[in-house]
Amino acid sequence: MKRLFQTIIPVLYIVFLLVPIYWLVNMSFKTNTEITTGLSLWPREPTLRNYTVIFTDSSWYSGYINSIIYVVLNTVISVAAALPAAYAFSRYRFFGDKHLFFWLLTNRMAPAAVFALPFFQLYSAFGLFDTHIAVALAHCLFNVPLAVWILEGFMSGVPREIDETAYVDGHSFPSFFVRIFMPLIASGIGVAAFFCFMFSWVEVLIARTLTATDAKPIVAIMTRTQSASGMDWGVLAAAGVLTLIPGAIVIWFVRNYIAKGFALGRV
């Protein structure tokens, strides 16, 4: 009985998590009339019209391109900035290090709405409004502290003797860091990159505030499905399904690194 109970609970939990995803996919193959007039477990008259609209309308598919551009930029910048910072926190002790480390984390705790207006005015003054780099840099405020926190845990798990041995063998710091140290924390870099990618991909407020047309992301475009004829539920559902794909791909490639992150207590 106990074994049966231990099996049923996880199965019910997984089904509970998958139901919204299934329903989203289900709606993406329905017409708006079918969606709004009744409840059906599968499409009575399946249609690809919703996906056709997204792949043929530049205002739709450009949103995915814009999102991928600034998310990749942010991930690269965040991890590159976090690596030396995390190494400093891991290997050195200096005045106020713990307070500075805590202050970095408080930036991640703050809501995005606090920074939306300052970022808008700042980037408008420098001519960066409606550019991919503007959103990428703005997201660094949240992702760099997170990446530093994750990487510091992985780096602290590497013995200091490895650093000393590398210097004795004649390695310079850049050579040691790139050729020896980074391969040792490759799993940590993968975990940090994953979380930076995901937080930047799903963030809405700042991305919408700092863009207008040229760099408008898919999360902002999905809010314009309201028309004179009503809400285009089918297209919105199809856009939601396509939005899940990049995150699923990233999870697939870093799934083993995430497991190691949980083991180290940094995820």
C-alpha positions as CSV (number, residue, x, y, z in Angstrom):
1,M,0.0,0.0,0.0
2,K,2.8,2.4,0.9
3,R,4.6,1.7,-2.4
4,L,1.4,2.3,-4.3
5,F,0.9,5.6,-2.5
6,Q,4.5,6.6,-3.3
7,T,3.9,5.9,-7.0
8,I,0.5,7.5,-7.3
9,I,1.5,10.9,-5.8
10,P,4.4,11.6,-8.2
11,V,2.2,10.5,-11.1
12,L,-0.6,12.8,-10.1
13,Y,1.8,15.7,-9.6
14,I,3.4,15.2,-13.0
15,V,-0.1,15.1,-14.6
16,F,-1.0,18.2,-12.8
17,L,2.0,20.0,-14.2
18,L,1.5,18.8,-17.7
19,V,-2.2,19.6,-18.0
20,P,-1.6,23.4,-18.7
21,I,1.0,22.6,-21.3
22,Y,-1.3,20.1,-23.0
23,W,-4.2,22.5,-22.9
24,L,-2.0,25.2,-24.5
25,V,-0.9,22.8,-27.3
26,N,-4.5,21.7,-27.7
27,M,-5.8,25.3,-28.1
28,S,-3.0,26.1,-30.6
29,F,-4.7,23.7,-33.1
30,K,-8.2,25.0,-32.6
31,T,-10.1,27.8,-34.3
32,N,-11.2,30.8,-32.2
33,T,-14.8,29.7,-32.6
34,E,-14.1,26.3,-31.1
35,I,-12.1,27.7,-28.3
36,T,-14.8,30.2,-27.2
37,T,-17.9,28.1,-27.8
38,G,-17.1,24.9,-25.9
39,L,-14.8,22.7,-24.0
40,S,-13.1,19.8,-25.9
41,L,-10.2,17.6,-24.9
42,W,-8.8,17.6,-28.4
43,P,-9.4,19.7,-31.6
44,R,-12.6,18.7,-33.4
45,E,-11.3,20.3,-36.6
46,P,-7.5,20.7,-36.3
47,T,-6.0,23.6,-38.1
48,L,-2.4,24.9,-38.7
49,R,-3.7,28.4,-39.3
50,N,-2.4,29.8,-36.0
51,Y,1.1,28.6,-36.7
52,T,0.9,29.9,-40.3
53,V,0.1,33.3,-39.0
54,I,3.2,33.4,-36.8
55,F,5.6,32.0,-39.4
56,T,4.3,34.3,-42.3
57,D,3.8,37.5,-40.4
58,S,7.1,39.4,-39.8
59,S,5.7,41.2,-36.9
60,W,5.4,37.8,-35.1
61,Y,8.5,35.9,-36.1
62,S,10.7,38.9,-35.7
63,G,9.7,38.9,-32.0
64,Y,11.4,35.5,-31.5
65,I,14.5,36.7,-33.3
66,N,14.7,39.8,-31.2
67,S,14.2,37.8,-28.0
68,I,16.9,35.3,-28.9
69,I,19.4,38.1,-29.8
70,Y,19.1,40.0,-26.5
71,V,18.8,36.8,-24.4
72,V,22.0,35.3,-25.8
73,L,23.8,38.7,-25.5
74,N,22.7,38.9,-21.8
75,T,23.8,35.4,-21.1
76,V,27.3,35.9,-22.5
77,I,27.8,39.3,-20.8
78,S,26.4,38.0,-17.4
79,V,28.5,34.9,-17.3
80,A,31.6,36.7,-18.5
81,A,31.2,39.4,-15.8
82,A,30.3,36.9,-13.1
83,L,33.3,34.6,-13.6
84,P,36.1,37.0,-12.3
85,A,33.7,38.3,-9.6
86,A,32.9,34.9,-8.3
87,Y,36.5,33.9,-8.3
88,A,37.4,36.9,-6.2
89,F,34.6,36.1,-3.7
90,S,35.7,32.4,-3.7
91,R,39.5,32.9,-3.3
92,Y,40.1,36.2,-1.5
93,R,39.0,37.8,1.7
94,F,38.7,41.6,1.7
95,F,37.0,44.3,3.7
96,G,33.2,44.2,3.3
97,D,33.3,41.1,1.0
98,K,30.3,39.4,2.7
99,H,28.3,42.7,2.7
100,L,29.1,43.2,-1.0
101,F,28.1,39.7,-1.8
102,F,24.8,40.2,0.0
103,W,24.2,43.5,-1.7
104,L,24.6,41.8,-5.1
105,L,21.9,39.3,-4.1
106,T,19.5,42.2,-3.1
107,N,19.5,43.4,-6.7
108,R,18.0,40.0,-7.7
109,M,15.4,40.4,-5.0
110,A,14.2,43.8,-6.2
111,P,11.1,43.8,-8.5
112,A,11.8,44.8,-12.1
113,A,9.2,47.7,-11.8
114,V,11.6,49.6,-9.6
115,F,14.2,49.9,-12.4
116,A,11.9,50.2,-15.4
117,L,11.6,54.0,-15.4
118,P,15.3,54.8,-14.6
119,F,16.4,52.4,-17.3
120,F,14.0,54.0,-19.8
121,Q,15.2,57.5,-19.1
122,L,18.9,56.5,-19.1
123,Y,18.8,54.5,-22.3
124,S,16.7,57.1,-24.1
125,A,19.3,59.8,-23.2
126,F,22.1,57.6,-24.6
127,G,20.2,56.6,-27.8
128,L,20.0,53.0,-26.8
129,F,16.2,52.8,-26.6
130,D,14.7,50.1,-28.7
131,T,18.0,48.2,-29.2
132,H,18.9,44.6,-28.3
133,I,21.9,45.7,-26.2
134,A,19.7,47.9,-24.0
135,V,17.6,45.0,-22.8
136,A,20.6,42.7,-22.5
137,L,22.4,45.2,-20.3
138,A,19.3,45.9,-18.2
139,H,18.8,42.2,-17.5
140,C,22.4,42.1,-16.3
141,L,21.3,43.9,-13.1
142,F,19.4,40.8,-12.1
143,N,21.4,38.0,-13.8
144,V,25.0,38.9,-12.9
145,P,24.3,38.6,-9.1
146,L,22.6,35.3,-9.7
147,A,25.5,34.0,-11.8
148,V,28.0,35.2,-9.2
149,W,26.1,33.4,-6.5
150,I,26.0,30.1,-8.4
151,L,29.5,30.2,-9.7
152,E,31.0,31.1,-6.3
153,G,29.6,27.9,-4.9
154,F,31.1,25.8,-7.7
155,M,34.5,27.6,-7.4
156,S,34.6,27.1,-3.6
157,G,34.4,23.4,-4.2
158,V,37.7,23.4,-6.2
159,P,40.7,23.0,-3.9
160,R,43.0,26.1,-3.7
161,E,46.0,23.8,-4.1
162,I,45.1,23.5,-7.8
163,D,45.7,27.3,-8.2
164,E,49.1,27.1,-6.4
165,T,50.2,24.1,-8.4
166,A,49.3,25.8,-11.7
167,Y,51.4,28.9,-10.8
168,V,54.3,26.7,-9.8
169,D,54.1,25.0,-13.2
170,G,54.5,28.4,-14.8
171,H,51.0,29.2,-15.8
172,S,50.0,32.9,-15.8
173,F,46.6,33.7,-14.3
174,P,44.8,34.0,-17.6
175,S,46.3,30.7,-18.8
176,F,45.4,29.0,-15.5
177,F,41.9,30.4,-15.4
178,V,40.9,29.6,-19.0
179,R,42.8,26.3,-19.6
180,I,42.6,24.7,-16.1
181,F,40.1,26.3,-13.8
182,M,37.1,26.9,-16.2
183,P,37.0,23.3,-17.3
184,L,36.8,22.2,-13.7
185,I,33.7,24.4,-13.1
186,A,32.2,23.8,-16.6
187,S,29.0,22.4,-14.9
188,G,28.7,25.6,-12.9
189,I,29.1,27.7,-16.0
190,G,26.3,25.7,-17.6
191,V,24.0,26.1,-14.7
192,A,24.6,29.9,-14.5
193,A,24.1,30.3,-18.2
194,F,20.9,28.3,-18.0
195,F,19.4,30.5,-15.3
196,C,20.5,33.7,-17.0
197,F,18.9,32.5,-20.2
198,M,15.7,31.6,-18.6
199,F,15.2,34.7,-16.5
200,S,16.0,37.0,-19.5
201,W,13.7,35.0,-21.7
202,V,10.6,35.2,-19.5
203,E,11.1,38.8,-18.2
204,V,8.4,41.0,-19.6
205,L,8.3,44.5,-17.9
206,I,11.8,45.8,-18.7
207,A,11.9,44.2,-22.1
208,R,8.6,45.9,-23.0
209,T,9.5,49.2,-21.5
210,L,12.9,49.5,-23.4
211,T,11.6,48.5,-26.8
212,A,9.1,49.8,-29.4
213,T,9.5,48.3,-32.8
214,D,13.0,47.3,-33.9
215,A,13.9,45.2,-30.9
216,K,10.4,44.3,-29.6
217,P,10.5,40.8,-28.0
218,I,7.9,38.1,-28.4
219,V,6.7,38.5,-24.8
220,A,5.6,42.1,-25.7
221,I,4.1,41.1,-29.1
222,M,1.9,38.4,-27.4
223,T,0.0,41.2,-25.7
224,R,-1.2,42.7,-29.0
225,T,-3.6,39.8,-30.0
226,Q,-6.6,42.0,-29.1
227,S,-8.4,43.2,-32.3
228,A,-11.7,44.6,-33.3
229,S,-13.0,41.1,-33.7
230,G,-11.8,40.1,-30.2
231,M,-9.0,38.2,-28.7
232,D,-7.1,35.8,-31.2
233,W,-6.9,32.9,-28.7
234,G,-5.5,30.4,-31.2
235,V,-2.6,32.5,-32.4
236,L,-1.8,33.4,-28.8
237,A,-1.8,29.8,-27.8
238,A,0.5,28.9,-30.8
239,A,2.9,31.7,-29.8
240,G,2.9,30.3,-26.3
241,V,3.8,26.9,-27.5
242,L,6.7,28.2,-29.7
243,T,7.9,30.3,-26.7
244,L,8.3,27.1,-24.7
245,I,10.7,25.5,-27.2
246,P,13.9,27.5,-26.6
247,G,13.7,26.9,-22.9
248,A,13.0,23.2,-23.3
249,I,16.1,22.9,-25.6
250,V,18.3,24.7,-23.1
251,I,17.1,22.5,-20.3
252,W,17.8,19.4,-22.3
253,F,21.5,20.4,-22.9
254,V,22.2,21.5,-19.3
255,R,20.0,18.9,-17.4
256,N,23.0,17.1,-16.0
257,Y,24.7,20.3,-14.9
258,I,21.5,21.4,-13.1
259,A,21.5,18.1,-11.2
260,K,25.0,18.8,-10.0
261,G,24.0,22.3,-9.0
262,F,21.3,20.9,-6.8
263,A,23.9,18.5,-5.2
264,L,26.1,21.5,-4.4
265,G,23.3,23.4,-2.9
266,R,23.6,26.4,-5.3
267,V,20.4,25.8,-7.3
